[in-house]
Amino acid sequence: MILWRYEVSQALDSWADKIERFVNQVTSSPAFPAISTLVLFAIACWAISYFSRK
């Protein structure tokens, strides 16, 4: 049981490292925050107009 937990922990650690490397590559570009802000703004505008309908 303890060995199984250790193996799962090691697998999660390796996945976390891979995800962290990918996110660091994507977010290192200055365009990423600008594009993500515009996308979030568009979603917020759509949600406000959709939920304010009567």
Buried (B, 14 or more C-beta within 10 A) or exposed (E): EEEEEEEEEEEEEEEEEEEEEEEEEEEEEEEEEEEEEEEEEEEEEEEEEEEEEE
